[in-house]
Amino acid sequence: MISYRKELWFETSQRRELINITPKIVECLNESNVQEGLCLVNAMHITASVFINDDEPGLHKDFEKWLEGLAPEKPYSQYQHNGFEDNADAHLKRTVMGREVVVAITEGKLDFGPWEQIFYGEFDGKRRKRVLVKIIGE
């Protein structure tokens, strides 16, 4: 059994950003030499997300609009959490988008359905944050 672990670090230039990290996960898979197993990718911060979806710009704009409708950033005073920080909306957005994904590895490749890609979702950016990649298998 092979066990591989790596941290990927991100620092976005905007407060909210969606980043396709599939190429970085494929690099990790290649480094691991796992041919059959599982790949866990999870955000290590409570205002960031990892999720699977289509890499289509219109959809990404739809996510932004939908999430902002569910948990608008402003006014900051609408949230009990906001006091020391102004990121309550980011916590809520992360909860909706999810913390992690698990992808099967088959014949040394991520076993995706059509159009599936792995994304890092940042909802309170402009600071350094990390994602954990854990791969286990043979």
N, C-alpha and C positions, 0 to 999 in steps of 0.2 A: 504494500500500500504506500502510495506517495502522498505526502501532505505538503502543500505549497502555500505560502502566505506572503502577500505584498501589500504595502500601503501606497495608494496613489494620492497625490496632493493637488488641490485646485485652489486658485485665487481668482475670482471673477472680477471684472471691471465694473459690473453692474450689480444692483441689489438682487435682481432675479435673472436667472439664465438657465437655459437647458443646453447641455453639452452631450453630444454623442460620444460615449467612451468605449464603444464596441472595439475600435482598433486597439486601444490600450488593453482591453480584456483579452483579445486574441493574442497580443504579445505575451501577456502573463501565461496564457494557456500554452503557448509554444515554449516558454521558459520552463514550465512545469514538467513537460514531457508526458503528461497524463493523456492516455488514449480513450479510456472509458471511465467515467466518474461524474462528479458534480462540481459546479463552479458557483460559489456564493459571492455576491457582490453587495456590500451594504455600506450605507452612509454612516459615518462615525460621529455625526453632529445632528442635533435635534431640530435644526432648521434647514436641513438638506435631505434630498431624496435620491433613491435609485429606483428606476422603473424601466419597463420594456414597452416600447410602442414603435410607431412608424416615424421615420425621419423625414417629415414633410413640413415645410415652413408654415403652411396655412394651419395645420393641426397644432403646431407650437403656439401660434397666435391665439387659436381657440382655447388652448390650455390656459394661457395667460388671462384671457378675458373671463373664462369660466371660474378660475381660481380667485381672481380679483373680485368677482361677483359673490363668491362664497365667503371669502375672508378679505375684505378690502384693507389695504395697508393703512389708509387714513380715514377718518381722524384717529390718531393714536389713542385719544381719550376714550374710545369706545370699548377698550379692552382692560380688564382688571389686571392682567399680567404686566402691561406697560407701566413702567415707573422708572426703574433703573435702566431698562432697555425699551426700545420701541419695535419689538419684533414678534409680538403675539400672532400677527397674521402669518408670519413665516412658520411658526409652530403648527398652526392649523393647516396650512397648505402642505406641509410635510406629512402630516397625518393622513390626509386625503391621498397623496401621491405614493406613499409607502416608503418603507425603510430599506428594503432589500429585494433582490431577485435571486433565484436559483435556476441555473440553466444546466440541462443534461449535456454531457460530453460524450460524443459518439464518434469513433474512428478519428480521434484527435481534433474534432471540430465542435464548436458550439452548435447544439442541435436546436436550431431556431425554426419557427414557422415562417411563412412568407412575410417579408417586410419587417420582421422583428429586429430591433436594435436596442442596445442598452444605453440608458441616459442617466446622467447626473443632473439632478434638478437642484438649483441653488435658489433659496428664497430669502436669504439674509446675507448677501455676499459682501464683497470688498474686504474679505479677510481669508486667511489661509485655512482650508479644511481638508479632511482626508476621507478616502473611501478604502475599505478593506476588501481585498480579493483573497478568497480562500478556496483552493482547489484540492480536492481529494479524489483518489482513484488509482487506477493501475495503468 
